[in-house]
């Protein structure tokens, strides 16, 4: 992750060829909250509306849907700070 501005951060990750999508969560208010679910062709998002010069923690997991079953990977997490 990296600062995109004083109110936004950019998150990017390597593509998992076995995934059908990704789930991105943000830690806020003492719990993890899903902020975005994207298809497997997307490998970056910008999270906006954040506070200036503040560190945020995000995590991502890949998902793979086979028939009616969805399997998830382990989480990968990152802490990133907005610009001052």
mmCIF file as gemmi writes it, N, C-alpha and C atoms, coordinates in Angstrom:
data_model
loop_
_atom_site.group_PDB
_atom_site.id
_atom_site.type_symbol
_atom_site.label_atom_id
_atom_site.label_alt_id
_atom_site.label_comp_id
_atom_site.label_asym_id
_atom_site.label_entity_id
_atom_site.label_seq_id
_atom_site.pdbx_PDB_ins_code
_atom_site.Cartn_x
_atom_site.Cartn_y
_atom_site.Cartn_z
_atom_site.occupancy
_atom_site.B_iso_or_equiv
_atom_site.pdbx_formal_charge
_atom_site.auth_seq_id
_atom_site.auth_asym_id
_atom_site.pdbx_PDB_model_num
ATOM 1 N N . UNK Axp A 1 ? 0.819 -1.186 0 1 0 ? 1 A 1
ATOM 2 C CA . UNK Axp A 1 ? 0 0 0 1 0 ? 1 A 1
ATOM 3 C C . UNK Axp A 1 ? 0.859 1.245 0 1 0 ? 1 A 1
ATOM 4 N N . UNK Axp A 2 ? 0.279 2.336 -0.453 1 0 ? 2 A 1
ATOM 5 C CA . UNK Axp A 2 ? 0.996 3.608 -0.465 1 0 ? 2 A 1
ATOM 6 C C . UNK Axp A 2 ? 0.001 4.761 -0.366 1 0 ? 2 A 1
ATOM 7 N N . UNK Axp A 3 ? 0.499 5.902 0.093 1 0 ? 3 A 1
ATOM 8 C CA . UNK Axp A 3 ? -0.344 7.094 0.18 1 0 ? 3 A 1
ATOM 9 C C . UNK Axp A 3 ? -0.649 7.592 -1.227 1 0 ? 3 A 1
ATOM 10 N N . UNK Axp A 4 ? -1.914 7.831 -1.513 1 0 ? 4 A 1
ATOM 11 C CA . UNK Axp A 4 ? -2.305 8.402 -2.802 1 0 ? 4 A 1
ATOM 12 C C . UNK Axp A 4 ? -2.492 9.906 -2.661 1 0 ? 4 A 1
ATOM 13 N N . UNK Axp A 5 ? -2.875 10.351 -1.46 1 0 ? 5 A 1
ATOM 14 C CA . UNK Axp A 5 ? -3.069 11.762 -1.156 1 0 ? 5 A 1
ATOM 15 C C . UNK Axp A 5 ? -3.219 11.886 0.364 1 0 ? 5 A 1
ATOM 16 N N . UNK Axp A 6 ? -3.602 13.074 0.828 1 0 ? 6 A 1
ATOM 17 C CA . UNK Axp A 6 ? -3.83 13.269 2.26 1 0 ? 6 A 1
ATOM 18 C C . UNK Axp A 6 ? -5.115 12.592 2.731 1 0 ? 6 A 1
ATOM 19 N N . UNK Axp A 7 ? -5.964 12.174 1.798 1 0 ? 7 A 1
ATOM 20 C CA . UNK Axp A 7 ? -7.228 11.545 2.191 1 0 ? 7 A 1
ATOM 21 C C . UNK Axp A 7 ? -7.481 10.196 1.518 1 0 ? 7 A 1
ATOM 22 N N . UNK Axp A 8 ? -6.443 9.625 0.884 1 0 ? 8 A 1
ATOM 23 C CA . UNK Axp A 8 ? -6.629 8.355 0.186 1 0 ? 8 A 1
ATOM 24 C C . UNK Axp A 8 ? -5.347 7.537 0.189 1 0 ? 8 A 1
ATOM 25 N N . UNK Axp A 9 ? -5.517 6.212 0.132 1 0 ? 9 A 1
ATOM 26 C CA . UNK Axp A 9 ? -4.39 5.303 -0.012 1 0 ? 9 A 1
ATOM 27 C C . UNK Axp A 9 ? -4.668 4.365 -1.182 1 0 ? 9 A 1
ATOM 28 N N . UNK Axp A 10 ? -3.6 3.891 -1.793 1 0 ? 10 A 1
ATOM 29 C CA . UNK Axp A 10 ? -3.709 2.936 -2.892 1 0 ? 10 A 1
ATOM 30 C C . UNK Axp A 10 ? -3.234 1.581 -2.382 1 0 ? 10 A 1
ATOM 31 N N . UNK Axp A 11 ? -4.032 0.565 -2.607 1 0 ? 11 A 1
ATOM 32 C CA . UNK Axp A 11 ? -3.671 -0.806 -2.259 1 0 ? 11 A 1
ATOM 33 C C . UNK Axp A 11 ? -3.51 -1.59 -3.544 1 0 ? 11 A 1
ATOM 34 N N . UNK Axp A 12 ? -2.424 -2.341 -3.653 1 0 ? 12 A 1
ATOM 35 C CA . UNK Axp A 12 ? -2.24 -3.173 -4.838 1 0 ? 12 A 1
ATOM 36 C C . UNK Axp A 12 ? -1.65 -4.514 -4.422 1 0 ? 12 A 1
ATOM 37 N N . UNK Axp A 13 ? -1.883 -5.518 -5.238 1 0 ? 13 A 1
ATOM 38 C CA . UNK Axp A 13 ? -1.445 -6.867 -4.904 1 0 ? 13 A 1
ATOM 39 C C . UNK Axp A 13 ? -1.138 -7.628 -6.183 1 0 ? 13 A 1
ATOM 40 N N . UNK Axp A 14 ? -0.445 -8.739 -6.019 1 0 ? 14 A 1
ATOM 41 C CA . UNK Axp A 14 ? -0.121 -9.611 -7.149 1 0 ? 14 A 1
ATOM 42 C C . UNK Axp A 14 ? -1.332 -10.459 -7.493 1 0 ? 14 A 1
ATOM 43 N N . UNK Axp A 15 ? -1.526 -10.679 -8.755 1 0 ? 15 A 1
ATOM 44 C CA . UNK Axp A 15 ? -2.662 -11.478 -9.211 1 0 ? 15 A 1
ATOM 45 C C . UNK Axp A 15 ? -2.468 -12.949 -8.838 1 0 ? 15 A 1
ATOM 46 N N . UNK Axp A 16 ? -3.525 -13.561 -8.35 1 0 ? 16 A 1
ATOM 47 C CA . UNK Axp A 16 ? -3.557 -14.995 -8.066 1 0 ? 16 A 1
ATOM 48 C C . UNK Axp A 16 ? -4.345 -15.633 -9.213 1 0 ? 16 A 1
ATOM 49 N N . UNK Axp A 17 ? -3.667 -16.359 -10.072 1 0 ? 17 A 1
ATOM 50 C CA . UNK Axp A 17 ? -4.315 -16.923 -11.257 1 0 ? 17 A 1
ATOM 51 C C . UNK Axp A 17 ? -5.407 -17.94 -10.929 1 0 ? 17 A 1
ATOM 52 N N . UNK Axp A 18 ? -5.39 -18.489 -9.726 1 0 ? 18 A 1
ATOM 53 C CA . UNK Axp A 18 ? -6.407 -19.457 -9.329 1 0 ? 18 A 1
ATOM 54 C C . UNK Axp A 18 ? -7.636 -18.787 -8.718 1 0 ? 18 A 1
ATOM 55 N N . UNK Axp A 19 ? -7.556 -17.492 -8.435 1 0 ? 19 A 1
ATOM 56 C CA . UNK Axp A 19 ? -8.659 -16.774 -7.786 1 0 ? 19 A 1
ATOM 57 C C . UNK Axp A 19 ? -9.713 -16.34 -8.792 1 0 ? 19 A 1
ATOM 58 N N . UNK Axp A 20 ? -10.946 -16.226 -8.313 1 0 ? 20 A 1
ATOM 59 C CA . UNK Axp A 20 ? -12.015 -15.646 -9.132 1 0 ? 20 A 1
ATOM 60 C C . UNK Axp A 20 ? -12.325 -14.232 -8.653 1 0 ? 20 A 1
ATOM 61 N N . UNK Axp A 21 ? -11.707 -13.825 -7.535 1 0 ? 21 A 1
ATOM 62 C CA . UNK Axp A 21 ? -11.898 -12.481 -7.016 1 0 ? 21 A 1
ATOM 63 C C . UNK Axp A 21 ? -11.136 -12.266 -5.733 1 0 ? 21 A 1
ATOM 64 N N . UNK Axp A 22 ? -11.293 -11.065 -5.171 1 0 ? 22 A 1
ATOM 65 C CA . UNK Axp A 22 ? -10.6 -10.678 -3.941 1 0 ? 22 A 1
ATOM 66 C C . UNK Axp A 22 ? -11.563 -9.926 -3.032 1 0 ? 22 A 1
ATOM 67 N N . UNK Axp A 23 ? -11.338 -10.052 -1.724 1 0 ? 23 A 1
ATOM 68 C CA . UNK Axp A 23 ? -12.128 -9.327 -0.73 1 0 ? 23 A 1
ATOM 69 C C . UNK Axp A 23 ? -11.153 -8.466 0.069 1 0 ? 23 A 1
ATOM 70 N N . UNK Axp A 24 ? -11.429 -7.159 0.136 1 0 ? 24 A 1
ATOM 71 C CA . UNK Axp A 24 ? -10.577 -6.224 0.852 1 0 ? 24 A 1
ATOM 72 C C . UNK Axp A 24 ? -11.342 -5.729 2.076 1 0 ? 24 A 1
ATOM 73 N N . UNK Axp A 25 ? -10.67 -5.758 3.242 1 0 ? 25 A 1
ATOM 74 C CA . UNK Axp A 25 ? -11.277 -5.328 4.492 1 0 ? 25 A 1
ATOM 75 C C . UNK Axp A 25 ? -10.406 -4.274 5.156 1 0 ? 25 A 1
ATOM 76 N N . UNK Axp A 26 ? -11.049 -3.42 5.94 1 0 ? 26 A 1
ATOM 77 C CA . UNK Axp A 26 ? -10.349 -2.379 6.695 1 0 ? 26 A 1
ATOM 78 C C . UNK Axp A 26 ? -10.655 -2.573 8.17 1 0 ? 26 A 1
ATOM 79 N N . UNK Axp A 27 ? -9.622 -2.388 9.012 1 0 ? 27 A 1
ATOM 80 C CA . UNK Axp A 27 ? -9.819 -2.485 10.451 1 0 ? 27 A 1
ATOM 81 C C . UNK Axp A 27 ? -10.239 -1.112 10.968 1 0 ? 27 A 1
ATOM 82 N N . UNK Axp A 28 ? -11.461 -1.038 11.485 1 0 ? 28 A 1
ATOM 83 C CA . UNK Axp A 28 ? -11.943 0.226 12.047 1 0 ? 28 A 1
ATOM 84 C C . UNK Axp A 28 ? -13.004 -0.064 13.101 1 0 ? 28 A 1
ATOM 85 N N . UNK Axp A 29 ? -13.007 0.758 14.124 1 0 ? 29 A 1
ATOM 86 C CA . UNK Axp A 29 ? -13.979 0.578 15.199 1 0 ? 29 A 1
ATOM 87 C C . UNK Axp A 29 ? -13.804 -0.736 15.944 1 0 ? 29 A 1
ATOM 88 N N . UNK Axp A 30 ? -12.562 -1.254 15.977 1 0 ? 30 A 1
ATOM 89 C CA . UNK Axp A 30 ? -12.288 -2.481 16.702 1 0 ? 30 A 1
ATOM 90 C C . UNK Axp A 30 ? -12.663 -3.758 15.986 1 0 ? 30 A 1
ATOM 91 N N . UNK Axp A 31 ? -12.998 -3.652 14.685 1 0 ? 31 A 1
ATOM 92 C CA . UNK Axp A 31 ? -13.345 -4.876 13.943 1 0 ? 31 A 1
ATOM 93 C C . UNK Axp A 31 ? -13.02 -4.705 12.468 1 0 ? 31 A 1
ATOM 94 N N . UNK Axp A 32 ? -12.973 -5.83 11.759 1 0 ? 32 A 1
ATOM 95 C CA . UNK Axp A 32 ? -12.723 -5.832 10.323 1 0 ? 32 A 1
ATOM 96 C C . UNK Axp A 32 ? -14.031 -5.621 9.581 1 0 ? 32 A 1
ATOM 97 N N . UNK Axp A 33 ? -14 -4.708 8.61 1 0 ? 33 A 1
ATOM 98 C CA . UNK Axp A 33 ? -15.176 -4.389 7.814 1 0 ? 33 A 1
ATOM 99 C C . UNK Axp A 33 ? -14.83 -4.534 6.34 1 0 ? 33 A 1
ATOM 100 N N . UNK Axp A 34 ? -15.641 -5.287 5.605 1 0 ? 34 A 1
ATOM 101 C CA . UNK Axp A 34 ? -15.408 -5.421 4.165 1 0 ? 34 A 1
ATOM 102 C C . UNK Axp A 34 ? -15.675 -4.085 3.494 1 0 ? 34 A 1
ATOM 103 N N . UNK Axp A 35 ? -14.698 -3.61 2.713 1 0 ? 35 A 1
ATOM 104 C CA . UNK Axp A 35 ? -14.891 -2.335 2.015 1 0 ? 35 A 1
ATOM 105 C C . UNK Axp A 35 ? -15.06 -2.529 0.515 1 0 ? 35 A 1
ATOM 106 N N . UNK Axp A 36 ? -14.622 -3.686 0.003 1 0 ? 36 A 1
ATOM 107 C CA . UNK Axp A 36 ? -14.715 -3.895 -1.447 1 0 ? 36 A 1
ATOM 108 C C . UNK Axp A 36 ? -14.496 -5.365 -1.766 1 0 ? 36 A 1
ATOM 109 N N . UNK Axp A 37 ? -15.247 -5.852 -2.734 1 0 ? 37 A 1
ATOM 110 C CA . UNK Axp A 37 ? -15.018 -7.173 -3.326 1 0 ? 37 A 1
ATOM 111 C C . UNK Axp A 37 ? -14.874 -6.928 -4.819 1 0 ? 37 A 1
ATOM 112 N N . UNK Axp A 38 ? -13.819 -7.482 -5.41 1 0 ? 38 A 1
ATOM 113 C CA . UNK Axp A 38 ? -13.532 -7.217 -6.815 1 0 ? 38 A 1
ATOM 114 C C . UNK Axp A 38 ? -13.277 -8.512 -7.575 1 0 ? 38 A 1
ATOM 115 N N . UNK Axp A 39 ? -13.403 -8.447 -8.894 1 0 ? 39 A 1
ATOM 116 C CA . UNK Axp A 39 ? -13.122 -9.592 -9.754 1 0 ? 39 A 1
ATOM 117 C C . UNK Axp A 39 ? -11.617 -9.827 -9.848 1 0 ? 39 A 1
ATOM 118 N N . UNK Axp A 40 ? -11.239 -10.997 -10.357 1 0 ? 40 A 1
ATOM 119 C CA . UNK Axp A 40 ? -9.823 -11.369 -10.381 1 0 ? 40 A 1
ATOM 120 C C . UNK Axp A 40 ? -8.976 -10.556 -11.349 1 0 ? 40 A 1
ATOM 121 N N . UNK Axp A 41 ? -9.582 -9.769 -12.227 1 0 ? 41 A 1
ATOM 122 C CA . UNK Axp A 41 ? -8.791 -8.956 -13.149 1 0 ? 41 A 1
ATOM 123 C C . UNK Axp A 41 ? -8.384 -7.613 -12.54 1 0 ? 41 A 1
ATOM 124 N N . UNK Axp A 42 ? -8.846 -7.321 -11.335 1 0 ? 42 A 1
ATOM 125 C CA . UNK Axp A 42 ? -8.494 -6.075 -10.642 1 0 ? 42 A 1
ATOM 126 C C . UNK Axp A 42 ? -7.432 -6.386 -9.589 1 0 ? 42 A 1
ATOM 127 N N . UNK Axp A 43 ? -6.332 -5.635 -9.616 1 0 ? 43 A 1
ATOM 128 C CA . UNK Axp A 43 ? -5.258 -5.878 -8.652 1 0 ? 43 A 1
ATOM 129 C C . UNK Axp A 43 ? -4.852 -4.608 -7.901 1 0 ? 43 A 1
ATOM 130 N N . UNK Axp A 44 ? -5.732 -3.601 -7.908 1 0 ? 44 A 1
ATOM 131 C CA . UNK Axp A 44 ? -5.482 -2.399 -7.106 1 0 ? 44 A 1
ATOM 132 C C . UNK Axp A 44 ? -6.781 -1.643 -6.901 1 0 ? 44 A 1
ATOM 133 N N . UNK Axp A 45 ? -6.853 -0.975 -5.748 1 0 ? 45 A 1
ATOM 134 C CA . UNK Axp A 45 ? -7.979 -0.085 -5.468 1 0 ? 45 A 1
ATOM 135 C C . UNK Axp A 45 ? -7.447 1.139 -4.745 1 0 ? 45 A 1
ATOM 136 N N . UNK Axp A 46 ? -8.218 2.217 -4.787 1 0 ? 46 A 1
ATOM 137 C CA . UNK Axp A 46 ? -7.914 3.411 -4.007 1 0 ? 46 A 1
ATOM 138 C C . UNK Axp A 46 ? -9.02 3.571 -2.976 1 0 ? 46 A 1
ATOM 139 N N . UNK Axp A 47 ? -8.621 3.711 -1.714 1 0 ? 47 A 1
ATOM 140 C CA . UNK Axp A 47 ? -9.568 3.904 -0.622 1 0 ? 47 A 1
ATOM 141 C C . UNK Axp A 47 ? -9.546 5.383 -0.279 1 0 ? 47 A 1
ATOM 142 N N . UNK Axp A 48 ? -10.695 6.044 -0.416 1 0 ? 48 A 1
ATOM 143 C CA . UNK Axp A 48 ? -10.772 7.491 -0.213 1 0 ? 48 A 1
ATOM 144 C C . UNK Axp A 48 ? -11.543 7.828 1.051 1 0 ? 48 A 1
ATOM 145 N N . UNK Axp A 49 ? -11.556 9.11 1.403 1 0 ? 49 A 1
ATOM 146 C CA . UNK Axp A 49 ? -12.308 9.579 2.563 1 0 ? 49 A 1
ATOM 147 C C . UNK Axp A 49 ? -11.613 9.311 3.881 1 0 ? 49 A 1
ATOM 148 N N . UNK Axp A 50 ? -10.284 9.234 3.849 1 0 ? 50 A 1
ATOM 149 C CA . UNK Axp A 50 ? -9.512 8.954 5.055 1 0 ? 50 A 1
ATOM 150 C C . UNK Axp A 50 ? -8.957 10.24 5.649 1 0 ? 50 A 1
ATOM 151 N N . UNK Axp A 51 ? -8.478 10.168 6.878 1 0 ? 51 A 1
ATOM 152 C CA . UNK Axp A 51 ? -7.938 11.344 7.568 1 0 ? 51 A 1
ATOM 153 C C . UNK Axp A 51 ? -6.472 11.573 7.188 1 0 ? 51 A 1
ATOM 154 N N . UNK Axp A 52 ? -6.094 12.822 7.122 1 0 ? 52 A 1
ATOM 155 C CA . UNK Axp A 52 ? -4.733 13.238 6.76 1 0 ? 52 A 1
ATOM 156 C C . UNK Axp A 52 ? -3.709 12.711 7.769 1 0 ? 52 A 1
ATOM 157 N N . UNK Axp A 53 ? -2.588 12.171 7.256 1 0 ? 53 A 1
ATOM 158 C CA . UNK Axp A 53 ? -1.483 11.738 8.102 1 0 ? 53 A 1
ATOM 159 C C . UNK Axp A 53 ? -1.837 10.644 9.096 1 0 ? 53 A 1
ATOM 160 N N . UNK Axp A 54 ? -2.756 9.781 8.746 1 0 ? 54 A 1
ATOM 161 C CA . UNK Axp A 54 ? -3.234 8.739 9.651 1 0 ? 54 A 1
ATOM 162 C C . UNK Axp A 54 ? -2.92 7.36 9.075 1 0 ? 54 A 1
ATOM 163 N N . UNK Axp A 55 ? -2.524 6.423 9.943 1 0 ? 55 A 1
ATOM 164 C CA . UNK Axp A 55 ? -2.229 5.057 9.518 1 0 ? 55 A 1
ATOM 165 C C . UNK Axp A 55 ? -3.491 4.202 9.591 1 0 ? 55 A 1
ATOM 166 N N . UNK Axp A 56 ? -3.677 3.378 8.581 1 0 ? 56 A 1
ATOM 167 C CA . UNK Axp A 56 ? -4.828 2.471 8.496 1 0 ? 56 A 1
ATOM 168 C C . UNK Axp A 56 ? -4.324 1.064 8.207 1 0 ? 56 A 1
ATOM 169 N N . UNK Axp A 57 ? -5.078 0.074 8.669 1 0 ? 57 A 1
ATOM 170 C CA . UNK Axp A 57 ? -4.724 -1.321 8.433 1 0 ? 57 A 1
ATOM 171 C C . UNK Axp A 57 ? -5.784 -1.963 7.543 1 0 ? 57 A 1
ATOM 172 N N . UNK Axp A 58 ? -5.307 -2.644 6.509 1 0 ? 58 A 1
ATOM 173 C CA . UNK Axp A 58 ? -6.175 -3.326 5.563 1 0 ? 58 A 1
ATOM 174 C C . UNK Axp A 58 ? -5.718 -4.776 5.444 1 0 ? 58 A 1
ATOM 175 N N . UNK Axp A 59 ? -6.63 -5.63 5.002 1 0 ? 59 A 1
ATOM 176 C CA . UNK Axp A 59 ? -6.259 -7.01 4.697 1 0 ? 59 A 1
ATOM 177 C C . UNK Axp A 59 ? -7.033 -7.458 3.466 1 0 ? 59 A 1
ATOM 178 N N . UNK Axp A 60 ? -6.454 -8.423 2.769 1 0 ? 60 A 1
ATOM 179 C CA . UNK Axp A 60 ? -7.067 -8.937 1.547 1 0 ? 60 A 1
ATOM 180 C C . UNK Axp A 60 ? -6.995 -10.454 1.552 1 0 ? 60 A 1
ATOM 181 N N . UNK Axp A 61 ? -8.003 -11.073 1.001 1 0 ? 61 A 1
ATOM 182 C CA . UNK Axp A 61 ? -7.972 -12.516 0.786 1 0 ? 61 A 1
ATOM 183 C C . UNK Axp A 61 ? -8.477 -12.776 -0.622 1 0 ? 61 A 1
ATOM 184 N N . UNK Axp A 62 ? -7.923 -13.801 -1.243 1 0 ? 62 A 1
ATOM 185 C CA . UNK Axp A 62 ? -8.42 -14.179 -2.565 1 0 ? 62 A 1
ATOM 186 C C . UNK Axp A 62 ? -9.542 -15.191 -2.383 1 0 ? 62 A 1
ATOM 187 N N . UNK Axp A 63 ? -10.438 -15.206 -3.351 1 0 ? 63 A 1
ATOM 188 C CA . UNK Axp A 63 ? -11.582 -16.116 -3.324 1 0 ? 63 A 1
ATOM 189 C C . UNK Axp A 63 ? -11.607 -16.912 -4.619 1 0 ? 63 A 1
ATOM 190 N N . UNK Axp A 64 ? -12.086 -18.138 -4.513 1 0 ? 64 A 1
ATOM 191 C CA . UNK Axp A 64 ? -12.244 -18.972 -5.7 1 0 ? 64 A 1
ATOM 192 C C . UNK Axp A 64 ? -13.597 -19.669 -5.582 1 0 ? 64 A 1
ATOM 193 N N . UNK Axp A 65 ? -14.44 -19.423 -6.56 1 0 ? 65 A 1
ATOM 194 C CA . UNK Axp A 65 ? -15.76 -20.046 -6.572 1 0 ? 65 A 1
ATOM 195 C C . UNK Axp A 65 ? -15.763 -21.192 -7.566 1 0 ? 65 A 1
ATOM 196 N N . UNK Axp A 66 ? -16.141 -22.357 -7.072 1 0 ? 66 A 1
ATOM 197 C CA . UNK Axp A 66 ? -16.258 -23.552 -7.894 1 0 ? 66 A 1
ATOM 198 C C . UNK Axp A 66 ? -17.665 -24.09 -7.671 1 0 ? 66 A 1
ATOM 199 N N . UNK Axp A 67 ? -18.485 -24.014 -8.706 1 0 ? 67 A 1
ATOM 200 C CA . UNK Axp A 67 ? -19.886 -24.412 -8.552 1 0 ? 67 A 1
ATOM 201 C C . UNK Axp A 67 ? -20.58 -23.479 -7.583 1 0 ? 67 A 1
ATOM 202 N N . UNK Axp A 68 ? -21.114 -24.025 -6.51 1 0 ? 68 A 1
ATOM 203 C CA . UNK Axp A 68 ? -21.793 -23.195 -5.507 1 0 ? 68 A 1
ATOM 204 C C . UNK Axp A 68 ? -20.942 -23 -4.258 1 0 ? 68 A 1
ATOM 205 N N . UNK Axp A 69 ? -19.677 -23.431 -4.309 1 0 ? 69 A 1
ATOM 206 C CA . UNK Axp A 69 ? -18.789 -23.332 -3.154 1 0 ? 69 A 1
ATOM 207 C C . UNK Axp A 69 ? -17.741 -22.258 -3.389 1 0 ? 69 A 1
ATOM 208 N N . UNK Axp A 70 ? -17.54 -21.4 -2.38 1 0 ? 70 A 1
ATOM 209 C CA . UNK Axp A 70 ? -16.487 -20.387 -2.445 1 0 ? 70 A 1
ATOM 210 C C . UNK Axp A 70 ? -15.434 -20.715 -1.39 1 0 ? 70 A 1
ATOM 211 N N . UNK Axp A 71 ? -14.191 -20.784 -1.828 1 0 ? 71 A 1
ATOM 212 C CA . UNK Axp A 71 ? -13.063 -21.037 -0.935 1 0 ? 71 A 1
ATOM 213 C C . UNK Axp A 71 ? -12.246 -19.761 -0.848 1 0 ? 71 A 1
ATOM 214 N N . UNK Axp A 72 ? -11.648 -19.517 0.338 1 0 ? 72 A 1
ATOM 215 C CA . UNK Axp A 72 ? -10.855 -18.316 0.561 1 0 ? 72 A 1
ATOM 216 C C . UNK Axp A 72 ? -9.427 -18.671 0.948 1 0 ? 72 A 1
ATOM 217 N N . UNK Axp A 73 ? -8.496 -17.796 0.595 1 0 ? 73 A 1
ATOM 218 C CA . UNK Axp A 73 ? -7.097 -17.948 0.999 1 0 ? 73 A 1
ATOM 219 C C . UNK Axp A 73 ? -6.925 -17.386 2.407 1 0 ? 73 A 1
ATOM 220 N N . UNK Axp A 74 ? -5.698 -17.489 2.911 1 0 ? 74 A 1
ATOM 221 C CA . UNK Axp A 74 ? -5.347 -16.794 4.141 1 0 ? 74 A 1
ATOM 222 C C . UNK Axp A 74 ? -5.304 -15.299 3.827 1 0 ? 74 A 1
ATOM 223 N N . UNK Axp A 75 ? -5.368 -14.484 4.868 1 0 ? 75 A 1
ATOM 224 C CA . UNK Axp A 75 ? -5.29 -13.031 4.676 1 0 ? 75 A 1
ATOM 225 C C . UNK Axp A 75 ? -3.848 -12.567 4.537 1 0 ? 75 A 1
ATOM 226 N N . UNK Axp A 76 ? -3.661 -11.519 3.78 1 0 ? 76 A 1
ATOM 227 C CA . UNK Axp A 76 ? -2.418 -10.76 3.742 1 0 ? 76 A 1
ATOM 228 C C . UNK Axp A 76 ? -2.786 -9.363 4.21 1 0 ? 76 A 1
ATOM 229 N N . UNK Axp A 77 ? -1.994 -8.773 5.114 1 0 ? 77 A 1
ATOM 230 C CA . UNK Axp A 77 ? -2.379 -7.469 5.65 1 0 ? 77 A 1
ATOM 231 C C . UNK Axp A 77 ? -1.27 -6.443 5.415 1 0 ? 77 A 1
ATOM 232 N N . UNK Axp A 78 ? -1.68 -5.175 5.471 1 0 ? 78 A 1
ATOM 233 C CA . UNK Axp A 78 ? -0.763 -4.068 5.265 1 0 ? 78 A 1
ATOM 234 C C . UNK Axp A 78 ? -1.239 -2.886 6.095 1 0 ? 78 A 1
ATOM 235 N N . UNK Axp A 79 ? -0.296 -2.137 6.625 1 0 ? 79 A 1
ATOM 236 C CA . UNK Axp A 79 ? -0.608 -0.888 7.318 1 0 ? 79 A 1
ATOM 237 C C . UNK Axp A 79 ? -0.043 0.227 6.458 1 0 ? 79 A 1
ATOM 238 N N . UNK Axp A 80 ? -0.886 1.206 6.153 1 0 ? 80 A 1
ATOM 239 C CA . UNK Axp A 80 ? -0.468 2.297 5.247 1 0 ? 80 A 1
ATOM 240 C C . UNK Axp A 80 ? -0.995 3.62 5.787 1 0 ? 80 A 1
ATOM 241 N N . UNK Axp A 81 ? -0.201 4.657 5.576 1 0 ? 81 A 1
ATOM 242 C CA . UNK Axp A 81 ? -0.526 5.987 6.115 1 0 ? 81 A 1
ATOM 243 C C . UNK Axp A 81 ? -0.812 6.963 4.988 1 0 ? 81 A 1
ATOM 244 N N . UNK Axp A 82 ? -1.835 7.8 5.185 1 0 ? 82 A 1
ATOM 245 C CA . UNK Axp A 82 ? -2.134 8.852 4.211 1 0 ? 82 A 1
ATOM 246 C C . UNK Axp A 82 ? -1.05 9.919 4.271 1 0 ? 82 A 1
ATOM 247 N N . UNK Axp A 83 ? -0.958 10.739 3.245 1 0 ? 83 A 1
ATOM 248 C CA . UNK Axp A 83 ? 0.046 11.798 3.189 1 0 ? 83 A 1
ATOM 249 C C . UNK Axp A 83 ? -0.266 12.877 4.229 1 0 ? 83 A 1
ATOM 250 N N . UNK Axp A 84 ? 0.786 13.554 4.661 1 0 ? 84 A 1
ATOM 251 C CA . UNK Axp A 84 ? 0.649 14.648 5.642 1 0 ? 84 A 1
ATOM 252 C C . UNK Axp A 84 ? 0.056 15.881 4.988 1 0 ? 84 A 1
